[in-house]
């Protein structure tokens, strides 16, 4: 309850957003259970569910970050409020289109669908710009433990990149560009690369199993905001049990290794998607790149831990010699 109270005091609008998304998550689960309608090859309530869970985590994380902000607090509060309004606007369109039995993303079939999709496009721009500004503000602040500070900076930066990758999905496909030259298409933009949207996909997530899917790098990049700071908190939790992690500089270097590797993974899944390749069916080139990334990550983390262990042993030996 203390954490909830802290987050509520840090930014009430974001916490209201999180609470609303928690309710919508439950509603979406019920919708998935009782509503058998399908849009674009996926259960109609799958999209509200995914976006509600995402905004729930997003709202809680930003409220937590607000509790650490020491400078430009008022400006940061207004940025958080702008993000909250934009998120509510996007979810209203998504949920409203579900109630109408219509697709929300890329839909230009009617004037109303086009207007709603334009509203969503505007909210995406607002969210991206507000996050970018907030990322700059947080980057310039010391948030306590160096490893946590660095993790938050890396997480925010990669999250902004992940949000920016969403713009790959709103560009017309080659077929749609041909339609634009001749007439008004019913869809502008797509999730999939190399195949049409609505084909076979992973359960619930809906990511294409036959072609590339641009939602994957968007998802992976955007949620660096939660995963990298969480990793820093895990390292702090393990520090009393693992002596080598007690040094702040060691945890900071490990977080740097993780962030660089995470950025490499975002680049890898983006490259894979743009090549029209399904996530679960990587070719030898993708597997080789993944193996190289994992090898570099393990080698770098091992080097950090080995160096820290040697420093610790040297310090102990020096202390014993002085006794």
C-alpha positions as CSV (number, residue, x, y, z in Angstrom):
1,X,0.0,0.0,0.0
2,X,2.9,2.3,0.7
3,X,4.1,2.0,-2.9
4,X,0.6,2.6,-4.3
5,X,0.3,5.7,-2.1
6,X,3.7,6.9,-3.3
7,X,2.7,6.5,-7.0
8,X,-0.6,8.1,-6.4
9,X,1.0,11.2,-4.9
10,X,3.6,11.2,-7.7
11,X,1.1,11.4,-10.5
12,X,-2.6,10.9,-10.0
13,X,-3.6,11.0,-13.7
14,X,-1.2,8.2,-14.6
15,X,-2.5,6.1,-11.7
16,X,-6.1,6.7,-12.9
17,X,-4.9,5.6,-16.3
18,X,-3.4,2.4,-14.8
19,X,-6.5,1.7,-12.8
20,X,-8.7,2.1,-15.8
21,X,-6.5,-0.1,-17.9
22,X,-6.6,-2.8,-15.2
23,X,-10.4,-2.8,-15.4
24,X,-10.3,-2.8,-19.2
25,X,-7.9,-5.8,-19.1
26,X,-10.5,-7.7,-17.1
27,X,-13.3,-6.6,-19.5
28,X,-11.2,-7.7,-22.5
29,X,-10.5,-11.1,-21.0
30,X,-14.3,-11.5,-20.6
31,X,-14.8,-10.3,-24.1
32,X,-12.3,-12.9,-25.4
33,X,-14.2,-15.6,-23.5
34,X,-17.7,-14.7,-24.6
35,X,-17.4,-12.8,-27.9
36,X,-16.4,-15.0,-30.9
37,X,-16.1,-12.2,-33.4
38,X,-12.8,-12.0,-35.4
39,X,-11.2,-9.0,-37.1
40,X,-8.1,-9.2,-39.2
41,X,-7.7,-12.9,-38.3
42,X,-7.6,-12.2,-34.6
43,X,-10.2,-12.2,-31.8
44,X,-11.9,-8.8,-31.7
45,X,-11.0,-8.2,-28.0
46,X,-7.3,-9.2,-28.4
47,X,-6.3,-5.7,-29.4
48,X,-8.0,-3.9,-26.4
49,X,-6.5,-6.6,-24.1
50,X,-2.9,-6.1,-25.4
51,X,-3.1,-2.3,-25.4
52,X,-4.7,-2.2,-21.9
53,X,-1.9,-4.4,-20.4
54,X,0.7,-2.3,-22.2
55,X,-0.7,1.0,-20.9
56,X,-1.2,-0.5,-17.4
57,X,2.5,-1.2,-17.2
58,X,3.3,2.0,-18.9
59,X,1.3,4.2,-16.5
60,X,2.7,2.5,-13.4
61,X,6.3,2.8,-14.7
62,X,6.0,6.5,-15.5
63,X,4.3,7.2,-12.2
64,X,7.2,5.4,-10.5
65,X,9.7,7.5,-12.5
66,X,7.8,10.7,-11.5
67,X,8.4,9.8,-7.8
68,X,12.1,10.1,-8.5
69,X,12.0,13.3,-10.4
70,X,13.6,16.2,-8.5
71,X,14.0,18.9,-11.2
72,X,11.3,20.3,-13.5
73,X,8.6,18.5,-11.5
74,X,5.8,20.7,-12.6
75,X,6.7,20.4,-16.2
76,X,7.1,16.7,-15.8
77,X,3.7,16.5,-14.2
78,X,2.1,18.2,-17.3
79,X,3.9,15.9,-19.6
80,X,2.5,12.9,-17.7
81,X,-0.9,14.4,-17.9
82,X,-0.6,14.9,-21.7
83,X,0.5,11.3,-22.0
84,X,-2.5,10.2,-19.9
85,X,-5.0,12.1,-22.1
86,X,-3.4,10.8,-25.3
87,X,-3.5,7.2,-24.0
88,X,-7.1,7.5,-23.0
89,X,-7.9,8.9,-26.5
90,X,-6.2,6.0,-28.2
91,X,-8.0,3.4,-26.0
92,X,-11.4,5.1,-26.6
93,X,-10.9,4.7,-30.3
94,X,-9.7,1.1,-30.1
95,X,-12.5,0.1,-27.7
96,X,-15.2,2.1,-29.6
97,X,-14.2,0.3,-32.9
98,X,-14.5,-3.0,-31.2
99,X,-18.0,-2.1,-30.1
100,X,-18.8,-1.2,-33.7
101,X,-17.2,-4.4,-34.9
102,X,-14.7,-2.5,-37.0
103,X,-10.9,-2.5,-37.3
104,X,-9.2,0.5,-35.6
105,X,-5.7,0.5,-37.1
106,X,-5.1,1.5,-40.7
107,X,-8.9,1.6,-41.5
108,X,-9.9,4.2,-44.0
109,X,-13.0,2.4,-45.3
110,X,-15.5,5.1,-44.3
111,X,-15.2,8.8,-43.4
112,X,-15.8,7.9,-39.7
113,X,-13.1,5.2,-39.8
114,X,-10.7,7.5,-41.5
115,X,-11.4,10.2,-38.8
116,X,-10.9,7.8,-36.0
117,X,-7.7,6.5,-37.5
118,X,-6.5,10.1,-37.9
119,X,-7.2,10.7,-34.2
120,X,-5.2,7.6,-33.3
121,X,-2.3,8.9,-35.5
122,X,-2.4,12.2,-33.6
123,X,-2.3,10.4,-30.2
124,X,0.7,8.4,-31.4
125,X,2.6,11.6,-32.3
126,X,1.7,13.2,-29.0
127,X,2.8,10.1,-27.0
128,X,6.1,9.9,-29.0
129,X,6.9,13.6,-28.5
130,X,6.0,13.7,-24.8
131,X,8.1,10.6,-24.2
132,X,11.0,12.2,-26.1
133,X,10.9,15.3,-24.0
134,X,10.5,13.4,-20.8
135,X,13.4,11.2,-21.8
136,X,15.6,14.3,-22.1
137,X,14.5,15.6,-18.7
138,X,15.2,12.3,-16.9
139,X,18.5,11.8,-18.7
140,X,19.8,15.0,-17.1
141,X,18.9,13.9,-13.5
142,X,20.6,11.8,-10.9
143,X,18.1,9.3,-9.6
144,X,20.1,7.8,-6.8
145,X,22.0,4.5,-7.3
146,X,24.1,4.9,-10.4
147,X,23.0,1.5,-11.8
148,X,19.3,2.4,-11.4
149,X,19.9,5.9,-12.9
150,X,21.6,4.4,-15.9
151,X,19.0,1.7,-16.3
152,X,16.2,4.3,-16.3
153,X,18.0,6.4,-18.8
154,X,18.7,3.5,-21.1
155,X,15.1,2.2,-20.7
156,X,13.5,5.5,-21.5
157,X,15.8,6.0,-24.6
158,X,15.1,2.6,-26.0
159,X,11.4,3.0,-25.2
160,X,11.3,6.2,-27.3
161,X,13.1,4.3,-30.1
162,X,10.5,1.5,-29.8
163,X,7.7,4.0,-30.1
164,X,9.3,5.6,-33.1
165,X,9.4,2.2,-34.8
166,X,5.6,2.2,-34.9
167,X,5.9,4.7,-37.8
168,X,7.1,1.8,-40.0
169,X,3.6,0.4,-39.7
170,X,1.7,3.5,-40.8
171,X,3.5,3.8,-44.2
172,X,1.5,2.5,-47.2
173,X,2.6,-0.9,-48.5
174,X,3.6,-1.3,-52.2
175,X,0.1,-2.5,-53.0
176,X,-1.5,0.4,-51.1
177,X,0.7,2.9,-52.9
178,X,-0.6,1.5,-56.2
179,X,-4.2,1.9,-54.9
180,X,-3.5,5.4,-53.8
181,X,-2.4,6.3,-57.3
182,X,-5.7,4.9,-58.7
183,X,-8.2,5.4,-55.9
184,X,-8.7,5.7,-52.2
185,X,-7.6,2.4,-50.5
186,X,-9.6,0.9,-47.6
187,X,-6.4,0.4,-45.6
188,X,-3.3,2.6,-45.3
189,X,-0.4,0.9,-43.4
190,X,0.1,-2.7,-42.2
191,X,1.6,-4.8,-39.4
192,X,3.0,-7.5,-41.6
193,X,5.8,-7.5,-44.2
194,X,5.7,-9.8,-47.2
195,X,2.2,-11.1,-46.4
196,X,-1.2,-9.6,-45.9
197,X,-2.4,-8.7,-42.5
198,X,-4.9,-11.1,-41.0
199,X,-3.1,-14.3,-41.7
200,X,-2.0,-17.0,-39.2
201,X,-0.4,-15.5,-36.1
202,X,0.9,-16.4,-32.6
203,X,-1.9,-17.0,-30.1
204,X,-3.2,-13.8,-28.5
205,X,-0.3,-11.7,-29.7
206,X,-1.3,-12.2,-33.3
207,X,2.3,-11.7,-34.6
208,X,2.5,-13.2,-38.1
209,X,3.8,-16.8,-38.4
210,X,4.1,-16.5,-42.2
211,X,5.9,-13.1,-42.7
212,X,7.6,-10.3,-40.9
213,X,5.7,-8.4,-38.3
214,X,6.6,-4.8,-37.4
215,X,4.7,-5.0,-34.1
216,X,7.5,-7.1,-32.7
217,X,10.3,-4.5,-32.7
218,X,7.8,-1.9,-31.5
219,X,6.8,-4.1,-28.6
220,X,10.3,-5.1,-27.7
221,X,11.7,-1.6,-27.8
222,X,8.8,0.1,-26.0
223,X,9.0,-2.3,-23.0
224,X,12.6,-1.6,-22.4
225,X,11.2,1.0,-20.1
226,X,10.1,-1.7,-17.7
227,X,12.6,-4.5,-18.3
228,X,15.9,-2.7,-18.0
229,X,15.1,-0.8,-14.7
230,X,13.6,-4.0,-13.4
231,X,16.9,-5.7,-14.1
232,X,18.7,-3.0,-12.1
233,X,16.4,-3.6,-9.2
234,X,17.0,-7.4,-9.4
235,X,20.8,-6.8,-9.3
236,X,20.3,-4.6,-6.1
237,X,18.1,-7.4,-4.6
238,X,20.8,-10.0,-5.3
239,X,23.7,-7.9,-4.1
240,X,23.6,-9.0,-0.4
241,X,23.6,-12.6,-1.5
242,X,26.3,-12.3,-4.3
243,X,29.4,-10.4,-3.1
244,X,30.5,-9.4,-6.6
245,X,27.3,-7.4,-7.1
246,X,27.8,-5.3,-4.0
247,X,29.9,-2.8,-5.9
248,X,27.8,-0.2,-7.6
249,X,30.3,0.1,-10.5
250,X,29.9,-3.6,-11.2
251,X,26.1,-3.3,-11.4
252,X,26.4,-0.2,-13.5
253,X,28.6,-1.9,-16.0
254,X,26.3,-4.9,-16.2
255,X,23.4,-2.6,-16.9
256,X,25.4,-1.0,-19.7
257,X,26.1,-4.5,-21.2
258,X,22.4,-5.3,-20.9
259,X,21.3,-2.1,-22.5
260,X,23.7,-2.4,-25.5
261,X,22.6,-6.0,-26.0
262,X,18.9,-5.0,-25.7
263,X,19.4,-2.4,-28.4
264,X,21.1,-5.0,-30.5
265,X,18.1,-7.3,-30.1
266,X,15.7,-4.5,-31.1
267,X,17.8,-3.9,-34.2
268,X,17.8,-7.7,-34.9
269,X,14.1,-8.2,-34.7
270,X,13.5,-5.0,-36.8
271,X,15.9,-6.3,-39.4
272,X,14.2,-9.7,-39.3
273,X,10.7,-8.1,-39.7
274,X,11.7,-5.8,-42.6
275,X,13.0,-8.9,-44.4
276,X,9.5,-10.4,-44.2
277,X,10.7,-13.2,-41.9
278,X,8.5,-14.6,-39.1
279,X,9.9,-14.4,-35.6
280,X,9.5,-18.1,-35.0
281,X,11.0,-19.1,-38.3
282,X,14.4,-17.4,-38.4
283,X,16.8,-18.2,-41.3
284,X,20.5,-19.1,-40.8
285,X,21.6,-15.5,-41.2
286,X,19.2,-14.3,-38.4
287,X,20.3,-17.2,-36.1
288,X,24.0,-16.4,-36.8
289,X,23.4,-12.7,-35.8
290,X,21.5,-13.8,-32.7
291,X,24.3,-16.2,-31.7
292,X,26.9,-13.4,-32.2
293,X,24.8,-11.1,-30.1
294,X,24.4,-13.6,-27.3
295,X,28.1,-14.5,-27.4
296,X,29.1,-10.9,-27.1
297,X,26.7,-10.3,-24.2
298,X,27.9,-13.3,-22.2
299,X,31.5,-12.4,-22.9
300,X,31.0,-8.8,-21.9
301,X,29.1,-9.7,-18.7
302,X,31.8,-12.3,-17.8
303,X,34.5,-9.8,-18.3
304,X,32.7,-7.3,-16.0
305,X,32.3,-10.0,-13.3
306,X,35.9,-11.2,-13.6
307,X,37.3,-7.7,-13.3
308,X,35.1,-7.0,-10.3
309,X,36.2,-10.3,-8.6
310,X,39.8,-9.5,-9.2
311,X,39.4,-6.0,-7.7
312,X,37.6,-7.4,-4.7
313,X,40.3,-10.1,-4.1
314,X,43.1,-7.4,-4.5
315,X,41.3,-5.2,-2.0
316,X,41.0,-8.1,0.5
317,X,44.7,-9.0,0.0
318,X,45.8,-5.4,0.5
319,X,43.7,-5.2,3.7
320,X,45.1,-8.5,5.1
321,X,48.7,-7.3,4.3
322,X,48.2,-4.1,6.2
323,X,47.0,-5.9,9.3
